[in-house]
């Protein structure tokens, strides 16, 4: 089954069944909003040719939440921080255990075969991050073509983005 066929399956269970035994990689995405939640930060991804929140692979020696913050900085030059509390605060008396920032969502994404890698799955942890929207934006030219802040309406009307990004904007951004 190829990527075009999977797009029409419509159910996550089909993708999960299809990808059983397939190579999987952890990724983290930073959905960065400004303090008043009227704008979100996005990159124009060179390879995927669309506007997306910054993100990338989780390195073997880092936590997923830290990877999201790192990827935002590497791809945009913006210093972001985790927003809000954990979904459920745990009582942890053991000093060898700590609660990590909780992603607001996770997804599995089928990545097609390329000259770099075989077809595989990205297991993406999506984090809500906050940053000042007046910081200078820097473009990581090896992966990113452009960086900019979008209002809710701009995201909703953007043809070159994913449905998941529009859903986030619809639910999380406030109209200015």
C-alpha positions as a Python dict, from the first residue, in 0.01 Angstrom:
ca = {
    (1, 'X'): (0, 0, 0),
    (2, 'X'): (140, 342, -92),
    (3, 'X'): (89, 683, 69),
    (4, 'X'): (-183, 785, -179),
    (5, 'X'): (-387, 477, -88),
    (6, 'X'): (-351, 534, 286),
    (7, 'X'): (-482, 893, 256),
    (8, 'X'): (-822, 753, 164),
    (9, 'X'): (-843, 499, 444),
    (10, 'X'): (-991, 757, 674),
    (11, 'X'): (-936, 575, 1002),
    (12, 'X'): (-633, 574, 1228),
    (13, 'X'): (-680, 204, 1300),
    (14, 'X'): (-613, 132, 930),
    (15, 'X'): (-288, 329, 940),
    (16, 'X'): (-187, 159, 1264),
    (17, 'X'): (-255, -182, 1115),
    (18, 'X'): (-71, -93, 793),
    (19, 'X'): (232, 35, 984),
    (20, 'X'): (267, -262, 1223),
    (21, 'X'): (632, -363, 1215),
    (22, 'X'): (731, -49, 1025),
    (23, 'X'): (1017, 172, 1149),
    (24, 'X'): (890, 443, 1384),
    (25, 'X'): (1057, 764, 1498),
    (26, 'X'): (960, 1007, 1775),
    (27, 'X'): (909, 1368, 1671),
    (28, 'X'): (793, 1677, 1860),
    (29, 'X'): (609, 1982, 1731),
    (30, 'X'): (582, 2322, 1898),
    (31, 'X'): (250, 2494, 1840),
    (32, 'X'): (371, 2840, 1941),
    (33, 'X'): (117, 3110, 2026),
    (34, 'X'): (172, 3467, 2145),
    (35, 'X'): (78, 3572, 2499),
    (36, 'X'): (-278, 3677, 2411),
    (37, 'X'): (-331, 3378, 2178),
    (38, 'X'): (-416, 3592, 1876),
    (39, 'X'): (-133, 3461, 1658),
    (40, 'X'): (61, 3141, 1600),
    (41, 'X'): (409, 3086, 1460),
    (42, 'X'): (458, 2874, 1149),
    (43, 'X'): (733, 2779, 908),
    (44, 'X'): (710, 2711, 536),
    (45, 'X'): (871, 2366, 515),
    (46, 'X'): (1100, 2330, 211),
    (47, 'X'): (1044, 1959, 156),
    (48, 'X'): (674, 1935, 243),
    (49, 'X'): (593, 2265, 66),
    (50, 'X'): (340, 2384, 322),
    (51, 'X'): (301, 2600, 635),
    (52, 'X'): (345, 2402, 957),
    (53, 'X'): (434, 2461, 1321),
    (54, 'X'): (808, 2408, 1381),
    (55, 'X'): (913, 2060, 1484),
    (56, 'X'): (1142, 1767, 1423),
    (57, 'X'): (1300, 1451, 1553),
    (58, 'X'): (1353, 1387, 1923),
    (59, 'X'): (1722, 1322, 1983),
    (60, 'X'): (1808, 1003, 2177),
    (61, 'X'): (1931, 1205, 2477),
    (62, 'X'): (1641, 1450, 2514),
    (63, 'X'): (1283, 1460, 2634),
    (64, 'X'): (1008, 1523, 2375),
    (65, 'X'): (902, 1854, 2533),
    (66, 'X'): (1261, 1978, 2521),
    (67, 'X'): (1284, 1871, 2156),
    (68, 'X'): (980, 2085, 2070),
    (69, 'X'): (1138, 2392, 2232),
    (70, 'X'): (1475, 2321, 2065),
    (71, 'X'): (1320, 2273, 1721),
    (72, 'X'): (1127, 2600, 1751),
    (73, 'X'): (1449, 2786, 1832),
    (74, 'X'): (1655, 2611, 1562),
    (75, 'X'): (1399, 2671, 1287),
    (76, 'X'): (1279, 3021, 1383),
    (77, 'X'): (1518, 3181, 1634),
    (78, 'X'): (1226, 3221, 1877),
    (79, 'X'): (1266, 3134, 2247),
    (80, 'X'): (944, 2957, 2348),
    (81, 'X'): (829, 2804, 2675),
    (82, 'X'): (569, 2544, 2767),
    (83, 'X'): (223, 2686, 2834),
    (84, 'X'): (-2, 2580, 3117),
    (85, 'X'): (-13, 2292, 3355),
    (86, 'X'): (-6, 1918, 3309),
    (87, 'X'): (-324, 1740, 3207),
    (88, 'X'): (-316, 1566, 3546),
    (89, 'X'): (-71, 1668, 3816),
    (90, 'X'): (95, 1366, 3971),
    (91, 'X'): (216, 1343, 4329),
    (92, 'X'): (576, 1231, 4299),
    (93, 'X'): (769, 1188, 4623),
    (94, 'X'): (1044, 979, 4464),
    (95, 'X'): (1335, 1206, 4360),
    (96, 'X'): (1417, 963, 4077),
    (97, 'X'): (1086, 1038, 3900),
    (98, 'X'): (964, 1364, 3747),
    (99, 'X'): (652, 1460, 3554),
    (100, 'X'): (721, 1577, 3201),
    (101, 'X'): (531, 1846, 3009),
    (102, 'X'): (221, 1688, 2858),
    (103, 'X'): (157, 1714, 2486),
    (104, 'X'): (-192, 1838, 2400),
    (105, 'X'): (-214, 1572, 2128),
    (106, 'X'): (-18, 1295, 1960),
    (107, 'X'): (-42, 1166, 1606),
    (108, 'X'): (107, 905, 1377),
    (109, 'X'): (214, 1034, 1037),
    (110, 'X'): (307, 817, 740),
    (111, 'X'): (630, 946, 587),
    (112, 'X'): (686, 833, 228),
    (113, 'X'): (1005, 670, 106),
    (114, 'X'): (1270, 917, -8),
    (115, 'X'): (1633, 915, -115),
    (116, 'X'): (1718, 956, 256),
    (117, 'X'): (1499, 690, 418),
    (118, 'X'): (1248, 409, 377),
    (119, 'X'): (876, 464, 428),
    (120, 'X'): (824, 502, 803),
    (121, 'X'): (605, 649, 1078),
    (122, 'X'): (658, 967, 1277),
    (123, 'X'): (498, 950, 1622),
    (124, 'X'): (453, 1320, 1689),
    (125, 'X'): (403, 1477, 2033),
    (126, 'X'): (239, 1819, 1989),
    (127, 'X'): (310, 2080, 2257),
    (128, 'X'): (145, 2415, 2325),
    (129, 'X'): (421, 2673, 2362),
    (130, 'X'): (416, 3049, 2425),
    (131, 'X'): (656, 3315, 2296),
    (132, 'X'): (680, 3689, 2245),
    (133, 'X'): (564, 3771, 1892),
    (134, 'X'): (794, 4071, 1853),
    (135, 'X'): (1115, 3866, 1856),
    (136, 'X'): (1332, 3866, 1546),
    (137, 'X'): (1252, 3568, 1323),
    (138, 'X'): (1541, 3365, 1181),
    (139, 'X'): (1502, 3119, 894),
    (140, 'X'): (1691, 2786, 914),
    (141, 'X'): (1756, 2782, 540),
    (142, 'X'): (1841, 2411, 518),
    (143, 'X'): (1483, 2312, 612),
    (144, 'X'): (1271, 2626, 617),
    (145, 'X'): (1183, 2865, 337),
    (146, 'X'): (998, 3124, 546),
    (147, 'X'): (883, 3198, 903),
    (148, 'X'): (595, 3417, 1012),
    (149, 'X'): (319, 3475, 1264),
    (150, 'X'): (-39, 3402, 1151),
    (151, 'X'): (-372, 3523, 1287),
    (152, 'X'): (-659, 3277, 1332),
    (153, 'X'): (-826, 3386, 1007),
    (154, 'X'): (-498, 3364, 814),
    (155, 'X'): (-446, 3005, 931),
    (156, 'X'): (-805, 2906, 853),
    (157, 'X'): (-778, 3052, 502),
    (158, 'X'): (-429, 2913, 432),
    (159, 'X'): (-452, 2659, 151),
    (160, 'X'): (-97, 2534, 206),
    (161, 'X'): (-131, 2380, 551),
    (162, 'X'): (-267, 2067, 718),
    (163, 'X'): (-616, 2012, 858),
    (164, 'X'): (-466, 1949, 1204),
    (165, 'X'): (-313, 2299, 1199),
    (166, 'X'): (-646, 2457, 1103),
    (167, 'X'): (-818, 2260, 1381),
    (168, 'X'): (-564, 2389, 1633),
    (169, 'X'): (-616, 2749, 1517),
    (170, 'X'): (-994, 2713, 1530),
    (171, 'X'): (-989, 2579, 1886),
    (172, 'X'): (-695, 2762, 2042),
    (173, 'X'): (-655, 3103, 1877),
    (174, 'X'): (-862, 3408, 1964),
    (175, 'X'): (-965, 3651, 1692),
    (176, 'X'): (-782, 3980, 1727),
}
